[in-house]
Amino acid sequence: MQDVKTVKRGLYLKRLDRFLEQTKWALNSQKLYYKQMIYKVESIIDILEKFLQSVKQHQKYIQSASIFIPQCNSQLIKLNQFIKEIYKRYYEIEADLFEYECTYNTFHSQQFQYKTKTFECIVTNHCNEEIITKKYEFDLPDIPVSLQTLTDFPLTKDYLLSNPNDLIKHQIEKQINEYFEPQLNFVKIISTSRYIVGDQANHTVKMIEFDRSQNPEIIRSCGNLIDNHIACDIAICHDKYYSADKGSNTISYYDSNLKRTLDFGGFGSESGKFNEPTSIEIKKNRLFVCDSLNHRIQQFDLQGRYEKSITENTLYPSCVRMNYKDQLLIVDEWKSNVIIIDAKTGKEVDVLGNKKEEDKFLRPTHLACFNDEVYVSDTGNGRILQFKNNQYSGQLKLKDIGIDGNPLGIDAFEGEIAFTVVGNNQVFFIKISCFETK
């Protein structure tokens, strides 16, 4: 005999989610393999080029130099061609990951868009499920789905926006020399008419100039796909920009024209070295860097000289900021919390969130400080949480303002919040007054 059960679309979501997680795991494994291969081949090329240069300088003392040098040049050409093929495959994998993420986001948006509709599920004794729609026919989206299929929801009376100007959206278009649609991982506001974003898909940092009545314009850009720099965050001091680059495991300096002038750091676990730096903060002429896979915060002076490390109970610190009390706020993505640390002693003084059901985090990634307020991208829950004086005071669910996706990079400036969305090429600006207070 068959039992008839009513199930929500979450049944489909779980199946697709499981499939996508398996696919992403496989693609990420390939990506790691090719990244390691790129590192090894580039190391071989570097050694061979240095050796060849040395041979050329002393070729009059080496009898076989006339034969050896052309052979080395030939091998270098082959190696460079080989590494181009590796890079090509590496970026194809990144594109596949991006497409699958878009597929999931598209499906998830349909979940919310039709959240009142249900399905009948007929379950047989052999646990074979046959899905029958009550009123509406529903199909899974094709895989892959391009970014252009993602659409905004129409606003309804249930949403929090009372004025169309409360939410402003900027779309950063792909440039002629770029291969991928931009994926913005952070935003840093410079002024009321200018901001900087990181494009992790194209390995670039872009400076944007805008007017509220006009489309944003890219006025400067730095980086390219061949470049291994992947900026995850940026800080500003004396008209200079400092970025945390997880691709090269360095801190990079940029001048006022957004040209990279200097790097320091490099891969390692010793003091002054990094393993995936993801965030940077500058206060009181000091640099604070999230050295994520070394599970610590490192402190430097503005010339990049190492001073000390803070390793207070962090697993994967993904963002660091200093508040008006000169305390460090650190997002620990893997522990799903935000800890507050005394910058002088390195001791924990408080923890944001996870005190009540309404302020529990799921994979938070970034935060922004504005006066006595803190705004946290609660990425896993698809919302931004607001705290005042270290106490939960409100939240903004992206789906409630017509945005499909999960918040990522975030910054605060003069009564507004700017944020990016995972796997998206848009920057959103929203009034702080739109936050739903408790």
C-alpha positions in Angstrom: 0.0 0.0 0.0 1.2 3.5 -0.8 1.5 6.4 1.6 0.8 9.9 0.2 2.9 12.7 1.7 3.0 16.4 0.9 6.6 17.7 0.6 8.0 21.1 -0.2 10.4 21.8 -3.0 13.2 21.4 -0.4 13.2 17.7 -1.5 14.5 18.8 -4.9 16.9 21.4 -3.3 18.5 18.7 -1.2 19.0 16.4 -4.1 20.5 19.2 -6.3 22.6 20.5 -3.4 24.1 17.1 -2.8 24.8 16.6 -6.5 26.4 20.1 -6.7 28.5 19.5 -3.6 29.9 16.3 -5.1 30.6 18.0 -8.4 32.3 21.0 -6.6 34.4 18.7 -4.6 35.6 16.8 -7.7 36.3 20.1 -9.5 38.1 21.6 -6.6 40.3 18.5 -6.3 41.2 19.0 -10.0 41.8 22.7 -9.4 44.2 22.0 -6.5 46.1 19.4 -8.7 46.5 21.9 -11.5 47.5 24.7 -9.1 50.2 22.5 -7.7 51.4 21.6 -11.2 51.5 25.2 -12.2 53.7 26.0 -9.2 56.1 23.1 -10.0 56.4 24.0 -13.7 56.9 27.7 -13.0 59.6 26.7 -10.5 61.3 24.6 -13.1 61.1 27.4 -15.7 62.5 29.9 -13.2 65.5 27.6 -12.4 66.1 26.9 -16.1 65.9 30.5 -17.1 68.4 31.5 -14.3 70.7 28.7 -15.3 70.5 29.6 -19.0 71.3 33.3 -18.2 74.3 32.2 -16.2 75.5 30.0 -19.1 75.1 32.9 -21.6 77.2 35.2 -19.3 80.0 32.6 -19.3 79.5 31.0 -22.6 83.0 31.8 -23.8 84.4 29.6 -21.1 82.0 26.7 -21.9 82.9 24.6 -24.9 79.5 23.2 -25.5 77.6 26.4 -25.0 76.7 26.9 -28.7 74.9 23.5 -28.6 73.5 23.7 -25.1 71.9 27.2 -25.3 69.6 26.4 -28.3 68.5 23.2 -26.6 67.6 25.1 -23.4 65.7 27.7 -25.4 63.8 24.9 -27.1 62.9 23.3 -23.8 61.8 26.7 -22.4 59.4 27.2 -25.3 57.9 23.8 -24.7 57.6 24.4 -20.9 55.9 27.8 -21.5 53.5 26.2 -24.0 52.8 23.4 -21.4 52.0 25.9 -18.6 49.7 27.8 -20.9 47.7 24.6 -21.4 47.7 24.0 -17.7 46.4 27.5 -17.1 43.7 27.0 -19.7 42.5 23.9 -18.0 42.7 25.6 -14.6 40.4 28.4 -15.7 38.1 26.0 -17.4 37.6 24.4 -14.0 37.0 27.8 -12.4 34.4 28.5 -15.1 32.7 25.1 -14.4 32.6 25.9 -10.7 31.1 29.3 -11.4 28.4 27.8 -13.7 27.4 25.2 -11.1 27.2 27.9 -8.5 24.9 29.9 -10.8 22.8 26.7 -11.3 22.3 26.3 -7.6 21.5 30.0 -7.1 18.9 29.9 -9.9 17.3 26.9 -8.4 17.4 28.4 -4.9 15.7 31.6 -6.2 12.9 29.5 -7.6 12.5 27.9 -4.2 11.8 31.3 -2.6 9.8 32.6 -5.5 7.3 29.7 -5.2 7.7 29.0 -1.5 3.9 28.6 -1.0 3.5 25.8 -3.5 3.8 22.2 -2.6 4.1 18.8 -4.2 2.6 15.4 -3.5 5.1 12.6 -3.1 3.9 9.1 -3.5 6.2 6.7 -1.6 6.1 3.0 -2.5 7.2 0.2 -0.2 10.5 0.0 -2.1 11.2 3.7 -1.3 10.9 4.7 -4.9 9.6 8.2 -5.0 7.3 9.5 -7.8 6.8 13.3 -7.7 3.5 14.6 -8.9 2.6 18.3 -8.9 -0.6 19.5 -7.4 -1.1 22.6 -9.6 2.1 23.6 -11.1 4.7 21.8 -13.3 8.3 22.3 -12.2 11.5 21.3 -13.9 15.1 21.4 -12.7 17.1 24.0 -14.5 19.6 22.7 -17.1 23.2 22.4 -16.1 25.1 24.6 -16.6 23.0 27.8 -16.4 24.6 31.1 -17.3 24.7 34.2 -15.1 22.2 36.0 -17.3 19.4 33.7 -16.2 19.6 35.1 -12.7 16.8 37.7 -12.2 15.8 40.0 -9.4 12.5 39.3 -7.6 9.6 41.8 -8.0 9.2 43.7 -4.7 6.0 43.2 -2.7 4.4 44.9 0.2 6.1 42.3 2.5 9.5 43.6 1.7 11.4 46.2 3.8 12.1 48.8 1.1 9.8 51.8 1.3 11.7 53.9 -1.2 13.3 52.7 -4.5 16.4 54.8 -3.7 16.9 52.7 -0.6 18.6 50.1 -2.7 21.0 50.9 -5.5 22.5 48.2 -7.7 25.7 48.6 -9.8 26.6 46.0 -12.4 30.3 45.7 -13.2 30.5 44.5 -16.8 33.2 42.2 -18.3 35.9 44.2 -20.0 37.2 43.5 -23.6 40.4 41.9 -22.3 38.7 39.7 -19.8 37.7 36.1 -20.2 35.1 35.6 -17.4 32.1 37.5 -16.1 33.3 39.4 -13.0 32.9 37.7 -9.6 33.2 40.4 -6.9 34.6 39.2 -3.6 35.1 42.5 -1.7 34.1 46.2 -1.9 35.9 49.1 -0.2 34.3 52.6 -0.3 36.7 55.5 -0.9 34.2 58.4 -1.1 30.6 59.1 -2.0 31.5 58.7 -5.7 34.3 56.1 -5.8 34.9 52.6 -4.5 37.2 49.6 -5.2 36.1 46.0 -5.9 38.0 42.8 -6.2 37.2 40.5 -9.2 38.4 37.1 -8.2 37.4 35.5 -11.6 39.7 37.8 -13.6 42.4 38.3 -10.9 41.9 42.1 -11.0 41.3 45.0 -8.7 39.0 47.7 -10.1 38.5 51.3 -9.1 34.9 52.4 -9.9 33.6 56.0 -10.2 29.9 56.6 -10.2 27.0 59.0 -10.0 23.7 57.8 -8.5 22.0 58.8 -11.7 24.5 57.1 -14.0 26.1 53.7 -14.6 29.4 52.9 -12.8 32.6 53.5 -14.7 35.8 51.5 -14.3 38.5 54.2 -14.2 41.4 52.0 -13.2 42.2 48.3 -13.1 45.2 46.2 -12.0 45.9 42.6 -12.6 45.2 39.8 -15.2 44.5 36.1 -15.4 48.2 35.2 -15.9 49.0 37.2 -12.7 48.7 34.9 -9.7 47.6 37.8 -7.4 44.0 37.3 -6.2 43.1 40.2 -3.9 40.7 39.3 -1.2 40.6 42.6 0.7 42.1 46.1 0.5 43.0 48.8 3.1 43.7 52.5 2.5 46.4 54.7 4.1 47.9 58.0 2.9 46.6 57.6 -0.7 48.1 54.2 -0.9 46.3 50.9 -1.1 47.4 47.6 0.6 45.8 44.3 -0.5 45.8 40.8 0.9 46.5 38.5 -2.0 45.7 34.9 -1.3 46.9 33.8 -4.8 50.5 34.9 -4.2 50.4 34.7 -0.4 51.6 38.3 -0.2 50.6 41.8 0.9 50.7 44.1 -2.1 51.2 47.9 -2.2 49.4 50.0 -4.8 50.0 53.7 -5.6 47.2 56.2 -6.0 46.8 55.1 -9.7 46.2 51.5 -8.5 49.6 50.3 -9.9 51.3 47.6 -7.9 54.6 48.8 -6.6 55.7 46.4 -3.9 55.0 43.0 -2.3 56.1 41.4 0.9 55.5 38.1 2.6 55.4 34.9 0.5 54.3 31.4 1.3 55.2 29.8 4.7 54.3 29.4 8.3 57.1 31.4 9.9 56.7 34.9 11.1 56.1 37.4 8.3 55.0 34.6 5.9 51.5 33.8 4.8 49.3 30.8 3.9 46.2 32.3 2.2 46.0 35.9 3.6 42.3 36.9 3.2 41.9 40.3 4.9 43.8 43.4 5.9 43.2 46.4 8.2 45.2 49.5 8.8 44.8 51.5 12.0 47.3 53.6 14.0 50.0 53.0 11.4 49.8 49.3 11.8 48.9 46.5 9.4 46.7 43.6 10.7 46.5 40.6 8.3 44.3 37.5 8.5 46.8 34.7 7.8 43.9 32.3 7.4 45.5 28.9 6.9 48.1 29.6 9.5 45.2 30.4 11.9 46.5 33.7 13.1 46.5 37.5 12.8 49.9 39.1 12.0 50.8 42.6 12.8 53.3 44.7 10.7 54.3 48.3 10.5 53.6 50.2 7.3 56.9 49.2 5.7 56.0 45.5 6.1 58.2 44.8 9.0 56.8 42.0 11.2 55.9 42.9 14.8 53.8 40.2 16.4 51.2 37.5 15.9 47.8 37.0 17.5 46.7 33.4 17.6 43.8 33.6 20.1 41.7 30.6 19.4 41.0 31.0 15.6 40.6 28.3 13.0 40.1 30.3 9.7 40.1 34.1 10.3 38.6 35.5 7.1 38.2 39.2 8.0 39.7 41.6 10.5 38.6 45.2 11.4 39.3 47.6 14.2 36.3 49.3 16.0 36.1 52.7 17.6 37.4 51.2 20.9 40.6 50.1 19.2 39.6 46.5 19.5 40.1 43.9 16.7 37.0 42.2 15.4 37.9 38.9 13.7 35.5 36.8 11.6 36.3 33.1 12.1 34.5 31.5 9.1 35.1 27.9 10.1 34.0 28.4 13.7 31.0 30.6 12.6 31.6 33.4 15.1 33.1 36.9 15.4 35.6 37.4 18.3 36.6 40.7 19.7 40.3 40.9 20.8 42.3 43.5 22.7 44.8 44.7 20.1 47.5 45.3 22.7 47.2 42.1 24.8 45.8 39.8 22.1 43.3 38.5 24.6 39.6 37.8 23.8 37.2 40.2 25.4 33.9 39.3 23.8 32.1 37.2 21.1 29.5 38.5 18.7 26.4 36.5 17.9 25.5 32.9 18.7 23.8 34.0 21.9 20.3 33.6 20.6 18.6 31.8 17.7 18.2 35.0 15.8 21.9 35.9 15.8 23.5 32.5 15.1 26.0 32.6 12.2 26.5 30.1 9.4 29.8 30.6 7.6 30.2 34.4 8.2 32.9 35.8 5.9 33.2 39.6 6.2 32.3 42.5 8.5 32.2 46.3 8.5 32.4 48.8 11.4 30.6 52.1 11.4 30.7 54.2 14.7 29.3 51.8 17.4 27.7 49.5 14.8 29.0 46.3 13.3 27.6 44.7 10.1 28.4 41.0 9.5 27.9 39.1 6.2 26.2 36.0 7.5 26.9 34.3 4.2 25.5 30.8 4.9 22.2 32.3 6.1 21.9 34.8 3.2 21.6 37.8 5.4 23.5 40.7 7.0 23.4 41.1 10.8 23.6 44.4 12.7 25.2 44.8 16.2 25.3 47.9 18.4 27.6 48.0 21.3 28.3 44.3 20.7 24.6 43.4 21.0 22.5 42.0 18.2 20.2 44.8 17.0 18.8 43.8 13.6 19.2 41.9 10.3 18.6 42.2 6.6 17.7 39.1 4.7 18.7 39.5 1.1 15.7 37.6 -0.3 13.4 40.1 1.5 14.8 43.0 -0.5 14.6 41.1 -3.8 18.2 39.9 -4.0 18.9 36.3 -4.9 22.2 35.2 -3.3 24.4 35.3 -0.3 26.3 38.4 0.9 30.1 38.3 0.7 32.2 41.5 0.9 30.8 44.4 2.9 31.7 48.0 3.8 29.9 50.9 5.6 30.1 54.6 4.8 27.9 57.6 5.8 24.7 55.7 6.6 24.9 53.2 3.8 26.1 49.6 3.5 27.8 48.4 0.3 28.0 44.6 -0.3 28.8 42.0 -2.9 27.0 38.7 -3.5 28.7 35.3 -4.0 29.4 34.5 -7.6 27.9 37.8 -8.8 29.1 40.9 -10.7 27.0 43.4 -8.8 27.6 45.8 -6.0 24.6 46.8 -3.8 24.1 49.9 -1.7 21.4 50.0 0.9 20.4 52.5 3.6 21.1 51.4 7.2 17.6 52.5 8.0 16.3 49.5 6.1 17.6 47.0 8.7 14.8 45.1 10.4 15.4 45.9 14.1 14.5 43.5 16.9 
